[in-house]
Amino acid sequence: MKVLMVEPYKAPYVREIYGGEFEIRSAVGGYTETAHSIDDAVIICNRDAYNGGLSFNRGIADGSGKIV
C-alpha cells in the first residue's frame, strides 16, 4: 500500500507499506484510528497520540476552514 507519511516537523514523503496491521501500527507508533474523507483518502493515525502527549502534527479543516 502506498502511503503519504506526515510526521511532526518533517516534510511529507511517500512510503510503501507491504505488511499488514503490525507494520501499520509500527508506522504510526501505536494502535490505529482511521478517518475517511470524501475523496477516498483514508487517514490512519495513532489512536492514543493526544493522551500520550505526542506533538500535534497537521490540522484537518472542515468545509468552512475551521480546524476540527
Stockholm file with secondary structure:
# STOCKHOLM 1.0

chainA/1-68         MKVLMVEPYKAPYVREIYGGEFEIRSAVGGYTETAHSIDDAVIICNRDAYNGGLSFNRGIADGSGKIV
#=GR chainA/1-68 SS CEEEECCTTSCCEEEECCSCHHHHHHHHTSSEEEEECTTSCEEEEETTTTTTTCCCCCCCBCTTSCBC
#=GC SS_cons        CEEEECCTTSCCEEEECCSCHHHHHHHHTSSEEEEECTTSCEEEEETTTTTTTCCCCCCCBCTTSCBC
//
